[in-house]
Amino acid sequence: MTHKFDGFPPGKPRVIALPAAFITELLPLIDDLAELKVMLYFFWAIQQREGRFRYLSRTDFTSSGSFMAGMVAAVPSQPAEETLNVALERACRRGVLLCAEVMLENGAEQLYFINAEPGRIAVEQIRKGLWQPGDAGKPVEILPERPNIYQLYEANIGPLTPMIAESLKDAEREYPPQWLPEAIRIAVESNARSWRFIQAVLDRWKREGKQNEVASEHAERDGRRYISGKYADFIEH
């Protein structure tokens, strides 16, 4: 039995945006009704979200009664959740959606992103562990990507010479990833913008351990030794 659509309501209709490539390149490839419904629902639902890293969880699909009824209509012979699973897997294999799994208190949660630049960055951030639990409306908060250490140095310390670039590269290999940005922050707060100062902070942490604020204070004092005394005039700060 064919169910008749009653038409769009009067007034200006609400609209959603679809990339042109969805019609011109993707639509001719889709040969599964459930997969098409998943994609269209995703593009509608994701535009109700805010922020740069927008996603849907699997629960966002299953909690919509009208959407799950569409899964039943697509494949009446199997449970709606099984149809959804297959359709999501097909959309990911086709490269339209990206999936990342996170472990929350109540178990594993699958998050789905559009395969565009923000989605690819978000999946990479999750892979690196750069996310934290959110709230009920947004169960996972994805942390913004960090600028690379060369950009961070130029923005906060000064021009990047070949020698300093090589030193930064060596430091990235030698120290934990969070140490360099923090040492740069200490240099800025101490008004001691020099690589010598940053290196002294890092060396102190390596020798004595970076355990607490006291260690940072000691490291800052070590850095100060490089910008005072008879060699102070040779160091930019």
Secondary structure per residue as TSV (DSSP state, phi and psi in degrees):
chain	resnum	aa	ss	phi	psi
A	1	M	-	360.0	131.6
A	2	T	-	-92.5	124.3
A	3	H	-	-86.7	128.0
A	4	K	-	-85.6	138.1
A	5	F	-	-85.6	133.3
A	6	D	-	-83.6	-1.0
A	7	G	-	96.7	164.7
A	8	F	-	-78.5	144.8
A	9	P	-	-67.2	161.3
A	10	P	S	-67.8	163.7
A	11	G	S	92.0	179.5
A	12	K	S	-72.7	119.8
A	13	P	-	-75.8	150.8
A	14	R	-	-73.7	139.7
A	15	V	-	-127.0	160.6
A	16	I	-	-124.9	161.1
A	17	A	-	-100.0	138.0
A	18	L	-	-123.2	135.7
A	19	P	-	-59.1	143.5
A	20	A	H	-57.0	-35.1
A	21	A	H	-64.2	-21.7
A	22	F	I	-60.8	-41.7
A	23	I	I	-82.3	-44.7
A	24	T	I	-79.6	-32.0
A	25	E	I	-115.1	-39.9
A	26	L	I	-84.2	-45.4
A	27	L	G	-55.1	-41.1
A	28	P	G	-63.5	-19.1
A	29	L	G	-88.1	-22.2
A	30	I	-	-78.1	123.2
A	31	D	-	-122.4	18.0
A	32	D	-	-133.0	125.3
A	33	L	H	-65.1	-42.3
A	34	A	H	-63.7	-39.9
A	35	E	H	-62.3	-42.9
A	36	L	H	-62.0	-42.4
A	37	K	H	-63.9	-40.6
A	38	V	H	-60.5	-45.8
A	39	M	H	-63.7	-46.1
A	40	L	H	-65.2	-41.5
A	41	Y	H	-63.4	-40.0
A	42	F	H	-60.8	-48.3
A	43	F	H	-63.7	-33.9
A	44	W	H	-69.5	-51.1
A	45	A	H	-66.4	-37.6
A	46	I	H	-67.0	-25.9
A	47	Q	T	-80.0	-2.5
A	48	Q	T	-91.3	-4.6
A	49	R	-	-96.7	163.2
A	50	E	-	-120.9	165.3
A	51	G	S	97.0	167.9
A	52	R	S	-75.0	-42.9
A	53	F	S	-98.9	87.2
A	54	R	-	-100.0	141.3
A	55	Y	-	-152.0	166.9
A	56	L	E	-119.4	141.7
A	57	S	E	-91.9	166.2
A	58	R	H	-59.8	-34.4
A	59	T	H	-62.3	-31.7
A	60	D	H	-62.8	-29.0
A	61	F	H	-78.6	-50.2
A	62	T	H	-70.3	-22.4
A	63	S	T	-81.8	-5.9
A	64	S	-	-95.7	109.6
A	65	G	H	-61.9	-42.3
A	66	S	H	-67.2	-37.5
A	67	F	H	-66.5	-45.1
A	68	M	H	-66.2	-29.7
A	69	A	H	-63.3	-34.5
A	70	G	H	-65.8	-31.9
A	71	M	H	-67.6	-37.9
A	72	V	H	-64.4	-43.5
A	73	A	H	-64.7	-33.1
A	74	A	H	-68.5	-43.7
A	75	V	-	-137.3	84.4
A	76	P	T	-63.1	-20.2
A	77	S	T	-82.5	-4.6
A	78	Q	S	-138.1	160.4
A	79	P	-	-57.6	145.3
A	80	A	H	-59.8	-38.8
A	81	E	H	-67.7	-32.8
A	82	E	H	-68.3	-41.1
A	83	T	H	-61.2	-42.0
A	84	L	H	-60.7	-46.1
A	85	N	H	-57.4	-46.0
A	86	V	H	-65.4	-42.1
A	87	A	H	-66.5	-40.9
A	88	L	H	-64.5	-40.8
A	89	E	H	-63.7	-40.3
A	90	R	H	-65.0	-42.8
A	91	A	H	-63.0	-35.5
A	92	C	H	-73.0	-42.7
A	93	R	H	-62.7	-35.1
A	94	R	H	-72.7	-18.2
A	95	G	T	93.3	10.4
A	96	V	S	-80.6	-43.0
A	97	L	E	-113.4	154.9
A	98	L	E	-117.9	142.6
A	99	C	E	-121.1	135.3
A	100	A	E	-131.6	139.1
A	101	E	E	-107.1	134.7
A	102	V	E	-125.0	152.7
A	103	M	E	-100.4	117.2
A	104	L	E	-109.0	178.4
A	105	E	T	-58.9	-36.9
A	106	N	T	-92.9	13.3
A	107	G	E	119.5	-168.7
A	108	A	E	-74.8	143.4
A	109	E	E	-131.6	130.5
A	110	Q	E	-92.9	131.3
A	111	L	E	-114.0	138.0
A	112	Y	E	-119.0	133.9
A	113	F	E	-126.2	153.7
A	114	I	E	-71.1	139.8
A	115	N	S	-78.4	72.0
A	116	A	S	-131.7	177.3
A	117	E	H	-54.0	-50.2
A	118	P	H	-59.7	-38.9
A	119	G	H	-65.0	-40.9
A	120	R	H	-66.1	-38.7
A	121	I	H	-65.0	-43.0
A	122	A	H	-61.1	-44.5
A	123	V	H	-63.4	-38.9
A	124	E	H	-67.1	-38.3
A	125	Q	H	-63.1	-41.6
A	126	I	H	-64.4	-41.9
A	127	R	H	-58.9	-35.3
A	128	K	T	-82.2	-3.8
A	129	G	T	83.3	14.3
A	130	L	-	-91.8	66.0
A	131	W	E	-152.2	164.9
A	132	Q	E	-146.4	154.4
A	133	P	E	-59.5	141.1
A	134	G	-	-106.9	-135.9
A	135	D	-	-117.4	-171.5
A	136	A	S	-62.7	-37.6
A	137	G	S	-73.8	-28.3
A	138	K	S	-141.5	87.3
A	139	P	S	-62.4	-21.9
A	140	V	E	-130.6	128.8
A	141	E	E	-104.5	120.8
A	142	I	E	-91.7	126.1
A	143	L	-	-75.4	144.6
A	144	P	-	-64.0	149.1
A	145	E	-	-66.2	144.1
A	146	R	-	-85.2	144.4
A	147	P	-	-66.4	150.2
A	148	N	-	-68.9	163.8
A	149	I	H	-65.3	-28.0
A	150	Y	H	-69.4	-43.5
A	151	Q	H	-62.2	-41.0
A	152	L	H	-63.7	-41.1
A	153	Y	H	-65.3	-48.3
A	154	E	H	-64.4	-36.0
A	155	A	H	-72.7	-26.7
A	156	N	H	-116.6	-26.0
A	157	I	T	-110.8	-57.1
A	158	G	-	166.3	-171.5
A	159	P	-	-58.3	147.8
A	160	L	-	-96.9	102.8
A	161	T	-	-84.5	160.3
A	162	P	H	-55.8	-38.0
A	163	M	H	-66.8	-43.3
A	164	I	H	-67.3	-39.6
A	165	A	H	-58.5	-41.5
A	166	E	H	-66.4	-38.6
A	167	S	H	-64.9	-40.6
A	168	L	H	-63.6	-41.4
A	169	K	H	-61.8	-43.7
A	170	D	H	-64.4	-40.5
A	171	A	H	-65.8	-36.4
A	172	E	H	-61.4	-35.2
A	173	R	H	-75.7	-32.0
A	174	E	H	-86.3	-34.0
A	175	Y	S	-113.6	157.5
A	176	P	-	-56.7	148.9
A	177	P	T	-60.2	-29.6
A	178	Q	T	-82.0	-12.8
A	179	W	H	-68.6	-45.2
A	180	L	H	-59.9	-50.7
A	181	P	H	-59.2	-36.8
A	182	E	H	-70.9	-38.9
A	183	A	H	-64.1	-37.6
A	184	I	H	-64.3	-41.6
A	185	R	H	-60.2	-42.9
A	186	I	H	-63.2	-40.2
A	187	A	H	-61.2	-42.1
A	188	V	H	-65.9	-47.6
A	189	E	H	-64.7	-27.3
A	190	S	T	-89.9	2.1
A	191	N	T	53.2	43.6
A	192	A	-	-129.9	64.1
A	193	R	-	-79.1	84.2
A	194	S	-	-151.3	150.3
A	195	W	H	-66.1	-34.3
A	196	R	H	-58.7	-43.2
A	197	F	H	-62.7	-46.9
A	198	I	H	-61.4	-43.3
A	199	Q	H	-61.6	-39.7
A	200	A	H	-64.4	-39.4
A	201	V	H	-62.2	-46.4
A	202	L	H	-63.5	-42.3
A	203	D	H	-61.8	-40.7
A	204	R	H	-63.0	-45.5
A	205	W	H	-60.9	-38.4
A	206	K	H	-67.9	-39.9
A	207	R	H	-69.7	-45.6
A	208	E	H	-110.7	-5.1
A	209	G	-	89.5	145.8
A	210	K	-	-108.2	86.4
A	211	Q	-	-101.6	-37.1
A	212	N	S	-157.0	-173.7
A	213	E	H	-64.7	-28.0
A	214	V	H	-62.6	-41.1
A	215	A	H	-62.1	-39.3
A	216	S	H	-64.3	-38.5
A	217	E	H	-64.4	-41.6
A	218	H	H	-62.8	-42.7
A	219	A	H	-63.2	-38.8
A	220	E	H	-63.6	-40.3
A	221	R	H	-64.1	-38.1
A	222	D	H	-62.6	-40.3
A	223	G	H	-63.0	-37.9
A	224	R	H	-61.1	-27.7
A	225	R	H	-61.6	-28.3
A	226	Y	H	-79.3	-18.2
A	227	I	T	-111.3	18.6
A	228	S	S	-136.8	168.2
A	229	G	S	88.5	-168.9
A	230	K	T	-70.9	-15.2
A	231	Y	T	-100.6	8.0
A	232	A	G	-60.3	-35.0
A	233	D	G	-69.4	-16.6
A	234	F	G	-89.8	-2.6
A	235	I	S	-115.5	128.7
A	236	E	-	-77.7	132.9
A	237	H	-	-158.2	360.0
